[in-house]
Structure formats: structure tokens, C-alpha cells
Amino acid sequence: MGVTGYTVSVGTASVPVVGMSADAQYAILQNLEPASTPDSYARAGYLYIAGGTVTIAGDGTALFNIATGSAGLQIEGYELVSTSEPIYAELVEGATVTTSGAAIPSYNLNRTEADDATAVLTAASTVTGGSAISSELITASKQGGGGGMIVSKIHTLQASSDYAFRFTNLSNQATTFFFQVIFSEKFNGQNDVWLGGADGSSFRLRGGEHISLPMIQGQTLSAEAEESALVGVLKQD
């Protein structure tokens, strides 16, 4: 009896992952994609970071826009810091945004991987309409030495859409404001594999999980994914 190991690239169309054998066989399948956690995403090269520093005048506002790609975007966490004055921060959906200046670079947290995020972050000159779907208050004062927060809060954003960041200075004195956002463009099970049936209606093998299957003579097994995934197979027959 021989043991065979190989990998299969699984996409949105069903593909065979274990072929037919004239004998009974035993298969172990592992989803080689990372688990759906920020830590696993970062190690696998799925997380990006972008942001910058801006001086916000008294009673002034700083505006930024993030244009999501065709797969959407998930904010995994962010950091907001004001050196001396309180800032009201908002994430605005459905607004009309006028961008200004060059794109702000985003960097892969795994520095052995490419800085190839599809989403584009830029400064903006105007943001009109839309709804603030999330907000934070950064309390700060000259006496208190500034204020800030590091937040792990999931925001799943729609595909091919503009989202505005609006940072409003609540005092009449200028402050230096720093922000950075950590995001992924593969998320919410997009790296899961579905065994033996259609995506969403069969057995789900999540990122990093494995399953062992005894198979009788002549049996085969196919799989598909919501996006794409790599499956490792070890079988004995």
C-alpha cells in the first residue's frame, strides 16, 4: 500500500481533490490557508497597514478616503492618537468624496510578502452625504499629555466602494493627529473549502483545519471555495 501526498488548488468551480481508486483508500485533507484570525492573517501575509500624521487646526477637520477593491475589505483594528486636543473620529459610508494628492502607501505586515493591497487610501478635500457607521472619541488635553486608543474592532466594508475617515478637532487649538488602520482583503471564510458539495451548502473545512476520511473502492471527493484555497492531501490506498 502506497502513501501519496499532493496539493490541489480549489476555486469557485468544483474540482476533484481525491480521485477514484480500485482499492479502498484513506485520505487526510488539510486546508492550507490560514485560520480566520488577525494573527494567522498577519503571518500569512494577508494583513496590511496604512495611515499617517496630520495637523488639524482648531475646529478643523481632516478627511481621508479608502477605496475598496472588488473583494471588499475588512478592518481588523486601528490606532488613533491626538497629541493635545480631543478628536471625534468617524467612518462614513455612502458619501461622495473628492480625493486629493497621491495615494498613501499601505504595507504588508509580513515583510517577505508584496505590498499589493488593492484598496487605495488617499487624503480627501470634501466628504458630502453618507452615514457615519462607526465613531470614536479621542480625549486629549495639554494638561493630560494627549490621548489615544488602539482598538481591535472588526469592520467589514463593501466591495468597490468609497469609505471616508473624518477626524474633527473639538477644540479651538491645533493638534497633531496620528492614525493607522490594519486591514485584510481576504476574510470571513473566503479561505474556507467546501467538501462534497456546493459552496455554502456542504461540509466546511476552515483555514488550517484537517479531516480524515476512510473511502471505499471507487469513491471520489470534490471541493470548491468561495474565493480560492490550497488543499493538502495525503492518501493511502
C-alpha positions in Angstrom: 0.0 0.0 0.0 1.4 3.3 -1.0 1.2 6.8 0.6 0.8 9.8 -1.8 0.9 13.5 -0.9 0.0 16.4 -3.2 -1.8 19.8 -3.2 -4.9 20.9 -5.1 -5.8 24.5 -5.9 -9.5 24.9 -5.2 -11.6 27.7 -6.7 -15.3 28.6 -7.2 -15.8 25.7 -9.6 -15.9 22.1 -8.2 -12.7 20.2 -8.6 -11.7 16.7 -7.6 -9.4 16.5 -4.6 -9.3 12.8 -4.1 -9.6 10.6 -7.3 -11.1 7.2 -7.8 -9.1 4.2 -6.7 -9.5 0.5 -7.5 -8.9 -0.2 -3.8 -10.3 1.2 -0.6 -8.3 4.3 0.4 -7.7 6.5 3.4 -7.3 10.3 2.9 -6.3 13.2 5.1 -7.2 16.7 3.8 -5.9 19.9 5.2 -6.9 23.4 4.2 -3.5 25.1 3.8 -4.9 28.6 4.1 -4.6 30.4 7.4 -7.3 30.4 10.1 -9.6 33.4 10.0 -7.9 35.3 12.8 -5.8 38.5 12.6 -2.7 36.7 14.0 -2.9 34.0 11.3 -3.7 36.5 8.6 -0.6 38.6 9.5 1.7 35.6 9.4 0.3 34.5 6.1 0.8 38.0 4.5 -2.9 38.9 4.4 -2.8 42.0 6.6 -1.8 45.5 5.5 -1.2 48.7 7.4 -1.7 52.3 6.3 -2.0 55.7 7.9 -0.2 58.9 8.6 0.1 62.1 10.7 -1.7 65.3 10.1 -2.0 68.7 11.9 -5.7 69.5 12.5 -6.4 73.2 13.1 -8.7 74.4 15.9 -12.3 73.5 15.0 -10.9 71.9 11.8 -11.4 68.6 10.1 -9.0 66.1 8.4 -10.5 63.9 5.7 -9.3 60.6 4.1 -10.8 58.1 1.7 -10.3 54.4 1.3 -11.5 52.9 -1.9 -12.0 49.2 -1.6 -11.3 46.6 -4.2 -13.5 44.0 -5.9 -13.2 41.6 -2.9 -14.1 44.3 -0.3 -12.0 44.9 2.8 -12.1 44.1 6.4 -10.7 46.5 9.0 -9.1 44.3 11.7 -8.0 47.1 14.0 -6.8 50.7 14.2 -4.9 53.2 16.2 -5.9 56.8 16.8 -3.7 59.4 18.7 -4.1 63.1 19.4 -1.2 65.0 21.0 -3.2 67.7 22.8 -6.8 68.2 21.8 -10.0 66.0 21.6 -10.8 64.4 18.3 -14.1 62.9 17.1 -13.4 60.2 14.6 -16.0 58.8 12.1 -16.1 56.1 9.4 -18.5 57.3 6.8 -20.3 55.0 4.3 -22.1 56.1 1.1 -20.6 59.6 0.9 -19.5 61.5 -2.2 -15.7 62.0 -1.7 -13.3 64.3 -3.5 -9.8 62.9 -3.0 -6.6 65.0 -3.1 -2.9 64.2 -3.6 -1.2 60.9 -4.1 -2.2 57.6 -2.7 -0.9 56.8 0.8 1.2 53.6 0.7 0.0 50.5 2.5 2.4 47.9 3.7 2.1 44.1 4.2 2.7 43.2 7.8 4.6 40.2 6.6 7.7 41.8 5.1 8.5 38.8 3.0 5.3 39.3 1.0 4.4 42.0 -1.5 2.8 45.4 -0.8 0.0 44.5 -3.2 -3.2 45.6 -1.5 -6.0 46.6 -3.9 -7.5 49.1 -1.6 -6.3 52.7 -2.0 -6.0 55.3 0.8 -5.8 58.9 0.0 -6.4 62.3 1.6 -9.7 64.0 0.7 -10.8 67.6 0.3 -14.6 67.1 0.7 -16.9 64.5 2.0 -20.6 65.1 1.5 -23.6 63.0 2.4 -23.4 59.4 3.6 -23.8 57.9 7.1 -21.3 57.6 9.9 -21.4 53.9 10.6 -18.8 54.0 13.4 -17.3 56.6 15.6 -14.7 57.1 18.4 -13.9 60.0 20.7 -10.2 60.6 21.4 -10.0 62.5 24.6 -6.9 64.6 25.0 -5.6 67.8 26.7 -2.4 69.8 27.1 -2.5 69.0 30.8 -3.1 65.3 30.3 -0.3 64.9 27.7 -2.6 63.8 24.8 -4.8 60.8 24.3 -5.1 57.8 22.1 -6.5 54.3 21.6 -5.6 51.1 20.0 -8.7 49.2 19.0 -9.3 45.7 17.7 -12.7 46.2 16.2 -13.9 44.4 13.0 -15.5 46.5 10.2 -16.3 44.5 7.0 -16.6 47.0 4.2 -18.4 46.6 0.9 -16.6 45.9 -2.4 -15.7 48.6 -4.9 -16.9 51.4 -2.6 -15.6 54.6 -1.1 -15.4 55.0 2.7 -14.4 58.2 4.3 -12.5 58.8 7.5 -13.5 62.1 9.1 -11.4 63.4 12.1 -12.9 66.6 13.7 -11.0 68.7 16.2 -13.4 69.6 19.0 -11.3 72.4 20.4 -10.1 75.8 19.1 -6.5 74.8 19.3 -4.4 72.9 16.8 -3.4 69.3 17.5 -1.2 66.7 15.8 -3.2 63.6 15.0 -1.9 60.2 14.1 -3.9 57.3 12.7 -3.3 53.9 11.2 -5.6 51.2 10.1 -4.9 47.4 9.7 -7.0 45.6 7.1 -7.3 42.4 5.2 -8.7 41.8 1.7 -9.4 38.1 2.3 -11.7 37.5 5.3 -14.9 36.0 6.7 -14.4 32.5 5.4 -13.1 33.4 1.9 -10.3 30.9 2.5 -12.7 28.1 3.5 -13.1 24.9 1.5 -16.4 23.1 1.0 -16.2 19.3 0.5 -18.6 17.1 -1.4 -21.0 19.9 -2.5 -21.6 23.5 -3.3 -20.0 26.4 -1.6 -22.1 27.2 1.5 -24.2 24.0 1.5 -21.8 21.1 2.2 -19.0 20.3 4.7 -16.9 23.3 5.5 -13.1 22.9 6.1 -11.9 26.1 7.6 -8.5 27.6 7.2 -5.9 25.4 8.9 -8.3 22.6 9.7 -7.9 19.0 8.5 -10.2 15.9 8.2 -9.5 12.2 7.9 -11.7 10.1 5.6 -11.9 6.3 5.0 -13.1 5.8 1.4 -14.4 2.7 -0.2 -13.4 1.4 -3.6 -14.5 3.7 -6.4 -15.3 6.7 -4.3 -14.1 10.2 -5.2 -14.3 13.6 -3.4 -14.6 17.1 -4.9 -14.4 20.5 -3.3 -14.9 24.2 -4.0 -14.2 27.5 -2.3 -15.8 31.0 -2.0 -12.6 32.6 -3.4 -9.6 30.3 -3.7 -7.7 28.0 -1.4 -4.9 25.4 -1.4 -5.7 21.9 0.0 -3.0 19.4 1.0 -3.9 15.8 0.5 -2.3 12.7 2.0 -3.8 9.4 0.9 -3.1 5.7 1.3 -4.5 3.0 -0.9 
